[in-house]
């Protein structure tokens, strides 16, 4: 059992535990007790689906609100803010809470990655490409692989972050 971060109304929960590199691997345990790490392609597919249902700009703006408060530490006030944002999605509130909390935790993990130069910017660049530039999810999660950090930083700066 890892470090429990958030429990949801359906009994599922998110936690950090040991991964291949560090103790910042995100795990989702579903109500039946099945535990696995969410994959980039899965949560970005969920983000794209959410954008189709509620508008890409709205979803991106909500994502950026979470991005803006992400640091190296998980903060209860940020977890509460995510739940408040999710509540504005009506019947999809639980799904959105899980998705945005997963993204928050993944961005926090990126901030804690040893010797990172980009941190959470990697997740924002993928979200931007998916929601604003309508890039295919599978392409958006891999197009940066093999790029130098300066090239990725330039792509972020070109997009205003």
C-alpha positions as CSV (number, residue, x, y, z in Angstrom):
1,X,0.0,0.0,0.0
2,X,1.3,3.4,-1.0
3,X,0.6,7.0,0.1
4,X,-3.2,7.5,-0.3
5,X,-3.9,10.8,-1.9
6,X,-7.7,10.8,-2.6
7,X,-10.6,8.5,-2.0
8,X,-13.7,8.9,-4.2
9,X,-17.4,8.4,-3.5
10,X,-17.5,5.0,-5.4
11,X,-14.7,3.6,-3.2
12,X,-11.9,3.9,-5.7
13,X,-8.8,5.8,-4.7
14,X,-5.6,7.3,-6.0
15,X,-2.2,6.8,-4.4
16,X,1.5,7.1,-5.0
17,X,3.7,4.1,-4.7
18,X,7.0,2.7,-5.9
19,X,7.4,2.6,-9.7
20,X,10.3,1.7,-11.9
21,X,12.2,4.9,-11.1
22,X,10.9,6.4,-7.9
23,X,8.1,6.6,-5.3
24,X,6.0,8.9,-7.5
25,X,4.1,6.3,-9.5
26,X,0.4,7.1,-9.6
27,X,-1.9,4.1,-9.0
28,X,-5.7,3.9,-9.3
29,X,-7.5,1.3,-7.3
30,X,-11.0,0.7,-8.5
31,X,-14.0,-0.2,-6.3
32,X,-13.3,-4.0,-6.8
33,X,-9.8,-3.6,-5.6
34,X,-8.0,-3.8,-8.9
35,X,-4.9,-1.6,-8.8
36,X,-3.0,-0.2,-11.8
37,X,-1.1,2.9,-12.9
38,X,-3.1,5.1,-15.3
39,X,-1.3,5.5,-18.6
40,X,-0.7,8.8,-20.4
41,X,-2.7,7.6,-23.4
42,X,-5.7,6.6,-21.3
43,X,-6.1,9.8,-19.3
44,X,-5.4,12.0,-22.3
45,X,-8.0,10.0,-24.3
46,X,-10.4,10.8,-21.4
47,X,-9.4,14.4,-21.6
48,X,-10.1,14.5,-25.3
49,X,-13.5,12.8,-24.8
50,X,-14.3,15.4,-22.1
51,X,-13.3,18.2,-24.5
52,X,-15.7,16.8,-27.1
53,X,-18.5,16.7,-24.6
54,X,-18.0,20.1,-22.9
55,X,-15.8,22.1,-25.2
56,X,-12.1,21.9,-25.6
57,X,-11.5,25.5,-24.4
58,X,-13.4,24.9,-21.2
59,X,-11.6,21.6,-20.4
60,X,-8.2,23.2,-21.3
61,X,-8.9,26.2,-19.0
62,X,-9.9,23.9,-16.1
63,X,-6.7,21.9,-16.8
64,X,-4.6,25.0,-16.7
65,X,-6.2,26.1,-13.4
66,X,-4.9,22.9,-11.9
67,X,-1.6,23.1,-13.7
68,X,-1.1,26.6,-12.3
69,X,-1.3,25.4,-8.6
70,X,0.8,22.3,-9.1
71,X,4.1,22.2,-7.3
72,X,6.3,19.4,-5.8
73,X,3.7,18.9,-3.0
74,X,0.2,17.6,-3.0
75,X,-2.0,20.2,-1.2
76,X,-5.4,19.4,0.2
77,X,-6.7,22.8,-0.9
78,X,-5.8,21.8,-4.5
79,X,-7.5,18.5,-4.2
80,X,-10.6,20.3,-2.9
81,X,-10.3,22.8,-5.8
82,X,-10.2,19.9,-8.3
83,X,-13.4,18.4,-6.7
84,X,-15.1,21.9,-7.0
85,X,-14.1,22.1,-10.7
86,X,-15.4,18.6,-11.3
87,X,-18.7,19.4,-9.6
88,X,-19.4,21.8,-12.5
89,X,-19.5,18.9,-14.9
90,X,-22.8,17.6,-13.4
91,X,-23.4,13.9,-13.9
92,X,-19.7,13.5,-15.0
93,X,-18.4,15.0,-11.8
94,X,-16.9,11.8,-10.4
95,X,-15.2,10.9,-13.7
96,X,-13.8,14.4,-14.0
97,X,-12.6,14.4,-10.4
98,X,-10.7,11.2,-11.0
99,X,-9.3,12.4,-14.3
100,X,-8.2,15.9,-13.0
101,X,-6.8,14.4,-9.8
102,X,-4.8,11.8,-11.8
103,X,-3.4,14.6,-14.0
104,X,-2.6,16.7,-10.9
105,X,-0.8,13.8,-9.3
106,X,1.1,13.0,-12.6
107,X,2.2,16.7,-12.9
108,X,3.3,16.7,-9.3
109,X,5.3,13.5,-10.0
110,X,6.9,15.2,-13.0
111,X,7.9,18.2,-10.8
112,X,9.6,15.7,-8.5
113,X,11.4,13.8,-11.2
114,X,15.2,13.9,-10.5
115,X,17.0,16.7,-12.4
116,X,13.9,17.7,-14.4
117,X,14.2,20.8,-16.5
118,X,10.6,20.7,-17.8
119,X,8.5,19.2,-14.9
120,X,4.8,19.5,-15.5
121,X,5.2,21.4,-18.7
122,X,5.3,18.0,-20.5
123,X,1.7,17.3,-19.5
124,X,0.6,20.8,-20.4
125,X,2.1,20.5,-23.9
126,X,0.3,17.2,-24.5
127,X,-3.0,18.7,-23.2
128,X,-2.5,21.8,-25.4
129,X,-1.8,19.7,-28.5
130,X,-4.8,17.5,-27.8
131,X,-7.4,20.1,-26.8
132,X,-6.3,23.3,-28.7
133,X,-4.4,21.9,-31.7
134,X,-6.8,18.8,-32.0
135,X,-3.8,16.5,-32.3
136,X,-4.4,12.8,-32.1
137,X,-3.9,11.5,-28.6
138,X,-1.5,8.7,-29.6
139,X,0.7,11.2,-31.5
140,X,0.5,13.9,-28.7
141,X,1.8,11.5,-26.0
142,X,4.8,10.4,-28.1
143,X,5.8,13.3,-30.4
144,X,8.2,14.7,-27.7
145,X,10.1,11.4,-27.2
146,X,13.7,11.8,-28.2
147,X,13.5,15.6,-28.3
148,X,15.9,17.6,-26.2
149,X,14.6,19.5,-23.3
150,X,15.4,22.8,-24.9
151,X,13.3,21.9,-28.0
152,X,10.4,21.0,-25.8
153,X,10.8,24.2,-23.8
154,X,10.8,26.2,-27.0
155,X,7.5,24.4,-28.1
156,X,6.0,25.4,-24.7
157,X,7.2,29.0,-25.0
158,X,5.8,29.2,-28.5
159,X,2.4,28.2,-27.0
160,X,2.6,30.8,-24.2
161,X,3.7,28.8,-21.2
